[in-house]
Amino acid sequence: MSVGELAAELVLMPLVAFVAGMAMVLMMRKIGARIQRRIGPPLLQPLYDILKLYGKQTQISHGLIHEIGVIMAVGGYVAAETLLPVPGMSGLADKGGAITLAYMMMIPSLGLALGVGQCANPNGSIGISRALTAMAAYDIPFIIVIFGAAYVYGTTNLADIIAIQQQQGVPGWGIARMPLLAIAGLIAMQGMMGKHPFEIYVAPHEIATGPMVEMGGKFLGGLFVMQCFQIYTIGVLYSTLFLGGGANWLTFLPKIFAVVAIPMTIAFVFPRYRTEDVLRLMWKWPVVIGLMGLAVVMK
Amino acid sequence: MTALDNLLLMSAFTALFALLSGNRPTAGSNLTVLYGGQCLALALMAGLGYGGSASIASSLSFDILGHALHWRFDGLSWFFAVITVGAALLSSWFASGEWAQRFRARGGNLRLFHATLAINVTSMLLLLASGDLLSLFIGWELVSWASFLLMALAGGAAIRYALRYLTYAFAGAMAVLLGLVLIYARTGSFEFQALHDAAAGMDQATLWWLLLLLGAGFGIKMALLPFHLWQAKAYAETPGPGSAFLGAISSRMGLFAIVVVFVQLIGIDRLVDTPVPFTFLSARDLLAWIAVFTIIFPTFTALRQHDGRRLLAWHGIGQGGYMLLGVLMADDLGSAGGLMHVFNHATYQAMLFMSVAAVMHRTGTSDLNKLGGLVARMPLSFLAMLVGIIGLAGLPPMNGFVSKWLIYRALIIEGSPLLFVAAVIGTLGTILSVYKLIHNTFLGQLRLEHVNVEEAPLSMLLPMMILAVIVFVTGYFPGLVLDWVAAAQASAGLPVLAHHLGGVAIDKGGLDMIWVVSVLLAGFAVGALVFFAGNRSKRVHQLDNYAGGHFLSADTRYQYSDNFYPGLMHLIGPWYRKSFRWLESGLVSAVDTLSLSMQGLYRAAHPSFYLLAVVVFILSWVVL
């Protein structure tokens, strides 16, 4: 690969991710609206929201770390996108791999945690305490899934994982070879997205008692952008591990949107779990299912 | 005079100098220069670290009862020695300025501090240089005593914890001695080579005894479960720079000894061939599980601490588990990860201890419930702690990520899902706990009494900043350290890791940190561009925030600090049973009872009769 091509990929991959992520946010809102018998927002609403937040006149900063936290939250995902191969672009997939990506996805959480901490609002810190607890909850099944996939395909290079699945066709897809792990991954994914029933740490309905309490204007806008990346990353990662990635964008886009649509649909018909119940649930069912899945694939 | 002689003499001179003039105001900086001299002596042996030469002998050697004692350095010793001397250099630098004045003003014995630090270094270098089992034991004892001195230095509670350590260390030393006697009985020699040759044909029973005795003895120094109780309190109560030094390297001497005896001499293959009776596990699996439990339990104990130093000390125990786990993998990736983690851990752990010590220097406390908001007053100390916690948590771009990545990768290749998941659970616990550390110290609301706190003095900041640079640069270019690790692997008889400046290139998913870190920095740059493209933000006072309708006045500060993770503790709180403490106290009372009954036997009952019996026995033995 020439330097120019690589550079183009490194620029394009986050951009594509951002646009697709915004479309996913739109889809999420549309699903919610349809379930609640509303029409839902127009096509460009996510973009309008971001522009509105960045353009607001009141932009309250609580200090440098508050700003750096938001920058880390966005920047971490921008970097993570280059490790995540999409059709036609592998980016840095061979330089990092699945483990690096899993750890890279923790950097935005850390950034958010630092930023909220600097705000000096005890309610925000409580939200972070919940967010980190939730991370400890869903990351354990997630890491079991990563291990299973890396073991089954014999590599941590995501581009190779896609290539292996595409060579073998649908029977070679992760979901066919390790169905139990795919179920565990789906539950973990629900938690990672921070949607119902696992959204107590985001607490979007009671902003005063969550990490967002001091986030307004472009700070909230940054977190909005982060959410676009986050949903996209999780959807693509799941498709990569279990659904054979995509040979081209025509097959790839339906896959990732379908994957993301599942947790979104579940989210809007569920109430919410308390933090300790999130832990209890995540450490029980997906972990048990995941370990059983590992036992099956490793026997 | 060989290069090793230079180093040992230099080190001995440093200790002597510290003893003679450790009380002078300039002693700290002079000693720092002397440690620099030791670094230079190590640099002259750099061939060892780059696979240039196999080993450098010392002229120091003598015979005891026909056993030759000798000392030498190989790649493994050099690697540990670099960390030791480096940690001492920066700790002594940290202690050279205001810290020393304050320490003396509070009645601390500065001469003793400097001298014990220097003696620690000398004894560790002697241990690292040991060329046979006897010199290993001598070095082992010296190190135990030297670290006891450093721990006991602060007086008060510190003495109690140091004595507790001493009890453990004595038991460990006796176990090691027994192990060595056993080896001598089987091989008739204390030479490394003899054990190496005998190991192949050694029977299972002997191997198990060696594993139990030496494993326990060395494991105590490393604070492996279940011998971990002594360490956290003892390290935490050591005066600031001392705890940085101890936390960085002291307990890794246990790992060094384990690598020498079980990897270099006996060989991990022998452990793999040794099954645990009545199970499907091998001796190596058993050790790996001990390592994993050493990761998990202390890490989650750290999560419950509300003193910064204790929190870090507990993490130090947990991180030791990663090192042992990596070394036990015995392949090129895993063992490189384990050994590299020694270096990485030393760098960020020393920095974290220093950062906490700097906060203590300025505020007088390391109680996490009595701090907060200091980032506005001590930004550079905050930066040091930030870099340190990212390293400790093992996230990119810091060096801790690379070593943990190597260990994870090796576990995937080997196909050990449970060990892998357990290792990651440790990392998750670490992330939670270190965020609590930095939040409760530097973030949140600044307390009224800390409004006028100043940044730490330069003598403290510089060592921290140097360490921060090292942690970042060796994360960016891990090949710098992997060169040394490869040399250490070679001399320990492990498969050598093929690496490049950015990491490892294996066709089933490698790691190139130069790319990963570059793209991460670029991502931050993009994030910053996006952020600053928005409307200008306005800085407000930290108390100008939304309180959800509650009335908060400026003279009452609200800091969310105690019981930081109530949701988690709601679930796992009841799992903390203090079982190990219960075990320890059970052991203590058993020994107590035993000694009391013995005392009753020989002192209270019929002492003259026993005396008579003994005399008659000895006489009859002599006469007959």
Boltz contact constraints between the chains, C-beta under 6 A:
constraints:
  - contact:
      token1: [A, 54]
      token2: [B, 534]
      max_distance: 6.0
  - contact:
      token1: [A, 55]
      token2: [B, 535]
      max_distance: 6.0
  - contact:
      token1: [A, 56]
      token2: [B, 535]
      max_distance: 6.0
  - contact:
      token1: [A, 59]
      token2: [B, 535]
      max_distance: 6.0
  - contact:
      token1: [A, 59]
      token2: [B, 537]
      max_distance: 6.0
  - contact:
      token1: [A, 60]
      token2: [B, 540]
      max_distance: 6.0
  - contact:
      token1: [A, 61]
      token2: [B, 537]
      max_distance: 6.0
  - contact:
      token1: [A, 61]
      token2: [B, 539]
      max_distance: 6.0
  - contact:
      token1: [A, 62]
      token2: [B, 542]
      max_distance: 6.0
  - contact:
      token1: [A, 65]
      token2: [B, 375]
      max_distance: 6.0
  - contact:
      token1: [A, 71]
      token2: [B, 524]
      max_distance: 6.0
  - contact:
      token1: [A, 71]
      token2: [B, 527]
      max_distance: 6.0
  - contact:
      token1: [A, 71]
      token2: [B, 528]
      max_distance: 6.0
  - contact:
      token1: [A, 71]
      token2: [B, 531]
      max_distance: 6.0
  - contact:
      token1: [A, 74]
      token2: [B, 527]
      max_distance: 6.0
  - contact:
      token1: [A, 74]
      token2: [B, 530]
      max_distance: 6.0
  - contact:
      token1: [A, 75]
      token2: [B, 523]
      max_distance: 6.0
  - contact:
      token1: [A, 75]
      token2: [B, 524]
      max_distance: 6.0
  - contact:
      token1: [A, 75]
      token2: [B, 527]
      max_distance: 6.0
  - contact:
      token1: [A, 78]
      token2: [B, 523]
      max_distance: 6.0
  - contact:
      token1: [A, 78]
      token2: [B, 526]
      max_distance: 6.0
  - contact:
      token1: [A, 79]
      token2: [B, 519]
      max_distance: 6.0
  - contact:
      token1: [A, 79]
      token2: [B, 520]
      max_distance: 6.0
  - contact:
      token1: [A, 79]
      token2: [B, 523]
      max_distance: 6.0
  - contact:
      token1: [A, 82]
      token2: [B, 519]
      max_distance: 6.0
  - contact:
      token1: [A, 92]
      token2: [B, 515]
      max_distance: 6.0
  - contact:
      token1: [A, 95]
      token2: [B, 512]
      max_distance: 6.0
  - contact:
      token1: [A, 95]
      token2: [B, 515]
      max_distance: 6.0
  - contact:
      token1: [A, 96]
      token2: [B, 516]
      max_distance: 6.0
  - contact:
      token1: [A, 97]
      token2: [B, 509]
      max_distance: 6.0
  - contact:
      token1: [A, 99]
      token2: [B, 405]
      max_distance: 6.0
  - contact:
      token1: [A, 99]
      token2: [B, 408]
      max_distance: 6.0
  - contact:
      token1: [A, 100]
      token2: [B, 516]
      max_distance: 6.0
  - contact:
      token1: [A, 103]
      token2: [B, 395]
      max_distance: 6.0
  - contact:
      token1: [A, 103]
      token2: [B, 396]
      max_distance: 6.0
  - contact:
      token1: [A, 106]
      token2: [B, 395]
      max_distance: 6.0
  - contact:
      token1: [A, 113]
      token2: [B, 435]
      max_distance: 6.0
  - contact:
      token1: [A, 117]
      token2: [B, 439]
      max_distance: 6.0
  - contact:
      token1: [A, 117]
      token2: [B, 443]
      max_distance: 6.0
  - contact:
      token1: [A, 118]
      token2: [B, 443]
      max_distance: 6.0
  - contact:
      token1: [A, 120]
      token2: [B, 444]
      max_distance: 6.0
  - contact:
      token1: [A, 120]
      token2: [B, 445]
      max_distance: 6.0
  - contact:
      token1: [A, 120]
      token2: [B, 542]
      max_distance: 6.0
  - contact:
      token1: [A, 121]
      token2: [B, 545]
      max_distance: 6.0
  - contact:
      token1: [A, 122]
      token2: [B, 558]
      max_distance: 6.0
  - contact:
      token1: [A, 122]
      token2: [B, 560]
      max_distance: 6.0
  - contact:
      token1: [A, 125]
      token2: [B, 560]
      max_distance: 6.0
  - contact:
      token1: [A, 126]
      token2: [B, 560]
      max_distance: 6.0
  - contact:
      token1: [A, 129]
      token2: [B, 564]
      max_distance: 6.0
  - contact:
      token1: [A, 129]
      token2: [B, 565]
      max_distance: 6.0
  - contact:
      token1: [A, 132]
      token2: [B, 432]
      max_distance: 6.0
  - contact:
      token1: [A, 132]
      token2: [B, 435]
      max_distance: 6.0
  - contact:
      token1: [A, 133]
      token2: [B, 565]
      max_distance: 6.0
  - contact:
      token1: [A, 133]
      token2: [B, 567]
      max_distance: 6.0
  - contact:
      token1: [A, 133]
      token2: [B, 568]
      max_distance: 6.0
  - contact:
      token1: [A, 136]
      token2: [B, 428]
      max_distance: 6.0
  - contact:
      token1: [A, 136]
      token2: [B, 432]
      max_distance: 6.0
  - contact:
      token1: [A, 139]
      token2: [B, 428]
      max_distance: 6.0
  - contact:
      token1: [A, 143]
      token2: [B, 424]
      max_distance: 6.0
  - contact:
      token1: [A, 144]
      token2: [B, 421]
      max_distance: 6.0
  - contact:
      token1: [A, 147]
      token2: [B, 417]
      max_distance: 6.0
  - contact:
      token1: [A, 147]
      token2: [B, 420]
      max_distance: 6.0
  - contact:
      token1: [A, 150]
      token2: [B, 412]
      max_distance: 6.0
  - contact:
      token1: [A, 151]
      token2: [B, 415]
      max_distance: 6.0
  - contact:
      token1: [A, 155]
      token2: [B, 508]
      max_distance: 6.0
  - contact:
      token1: [A, 155]
      token2: [B, 509]
      max_distance: 6.0
  - contact:
      token1: [A, 156]
      token2: [B, 509]
      max_distance: 6.0
  - contact:
      token1: [A, 157]
      token2: [B, 509]
      max_distance: 6.0
  - contact:
      token1: [A, 208]
      token2: [B, 548]
      max_distance: 6.0
  - contact:
      token1: [A, 213]
      token2: [B, 546]
      max_distance: 6.0
  - contact:
      token1: [A, 214]
      token2: [B, 545]
      max_distance: 6.0
  - contact:
      token1: [A, 218]
      token2: [B, 534]
      max_distance: 6.0
  - contact:
      token1: [A, 222]
      token2: [B, 531]
      max_distance: 6.0
  - contact:
      token1: [A, 275]
      token2: [B, 567]
      max_distance: 6.0
  - contact:
      token1: [A, 276]
      token2: [B, 567]
      max_distance: 6.0
  - contact:
      token1: [A, 276]
      token2: [B, 570]
      max_distance: 6.0
  - contact:
      token1: [A, 276]
      token2: [B, 571]
      max_distance: 6.0
  - contact:
      token1: [A, 279]
      token2: [B, 571]
      max_distance: 6.0
  - contact:
      token1: [A, 294]
      token2: [B, 417]
      max_distance: 6.0
